[in-house]
Amino acid sequence: ELQDILNRNPRLKESDFLLPRDDIKAFPMILVSMLGTRADRNVYEANYRKIVEKAWEVYNVQESSRKNPDMTEIILSIRGQYGSDLPMPYVITPDCVENKYHGEVQIRNKKIDFPE
């Protein structure tokens, strides 16, 4: 398999794939979104679907009235009506788990602030 990669990419060499190495190393990164737990009887997912439906409704109204709709702004303006439940993106690397979401999310009766 390595030989096939090298044949298709002549600028690469076998030593590019060996570890340990002194130059640039691969930095594994995983991107995930949290949608709530399965124990919440899908309340989190149901609220997410309501937000998506309402957001597209508002988007289409704005678009038909010749406005330039911004989906991010639309979601920010309506999410509070549904408990602010939205998927939260996470970036996971070997040294950290980072959440770029900035705002308040209600999970059951508790409100949680997510600073950047």
SVG drawing of the C-alpha trace seen along z (x, -y; Angstrom):
<svg xmlns="http://www.w3.org/2000/svg" viewBox="-42 -42 57 44">
<polyline fill="none" stroke="black" stroke-width="0.4" points="0.0,0.0 2.8,-2.4 4.5,-1.7 1.2,-2.6 1.0,-5.9 4.7,-6.7 4.1,-5.8 1.1,-8.2 2.9,-11.0 6.5,-11.2 7.3,-14.1 6.8,-11.9 9.4,-9.4 9.2,-6.4 10.8,-8.2 7.8,-10.6 5.7,-7.8 8.1,-6.6 7.9,-7.5 9.6,-8.7 10.7,-11.6 12.3,-14.9 10.4,-17.1 6.6,-17.7 4.5,-15.0 0.9,-14.1 -1.5,-15.8 -4.6,-13.7 -7.8,-15.7 -11.3,-14.5 -14.3,-16.7 -17.5,-15.6 -20.9,-17.1 -22.7,-16.3 -26.5,-15.9 -27.4,-14.9 -27.7,-11.6 -30.0,-8.7 -31.4,-8.8 -33.2,-12.1 -36.0,-10.4 -34.8,-12.3 -35.9,-15.7 -32.6,-17.2 -32.9,-15.8 -36.6,-16.8 -35.7,-20.4 -33.0,-20.4 -35.4,-19.3 -37.9,-22.1 -35.1,-24.6 -34.1,-23.4 -37.6,-23.5 -38.3,-27.0 -34.9,-28.2 -35.7,-27.1 -39.2,-28.6 -37.7,-32.0 -34.9,-31.6 -37.4,-31.0 -39.6,-34.0 -36.5,-36.3 -35.3,-34.9 -38.7,-35.4 -38.8,-39.0 -35.5,-39.6 -33.4,-39.8 -30.1,-38.1 -30.8,-35.5 -28.0,-34.5 -28.7,-31.1 -26.4,-31.6 -28.2,-34.8 -31.6,-33.1 -30.7,-30.2 -29.3,-32.6 -32.5,-34.5 -34.9,-31.5 -33.0,-28.9 -34.1,-30.3 -37.8,-29.4 -36.8,-25.8 -34.6,-25.6 -31.4,-26.6 -30.7,-23.0 -28.3,-22.8 -25.6,-20.4 -22.3,-21.6 -19.1,-21.1 -16.0,-19.8 -12.4,-19.5 -10.5,-16.7 -6.7,-16.4 -4.1,-14.4 -3.7,-17.3 -7.1,-18.9 -10.8,-18.8 -12.1,-22.2 -15.5,-23.5 -15.9,-26.7 -19.6,-27.0 -20.2,-30.2 -23.6,-30.6 -26.2,-29.1 -27.7,-25.7 -30.6,-24.3 -30.3,-20.6 -33.5,-19.6 -33.9,-22.1 -30.3,-23.2 -28.8,-26.0 -25.1,-25.6 -22.9,-28.4 -20.3,-27.5 -17.6,-30.1 -15.1,-29.9"/>
</svg>
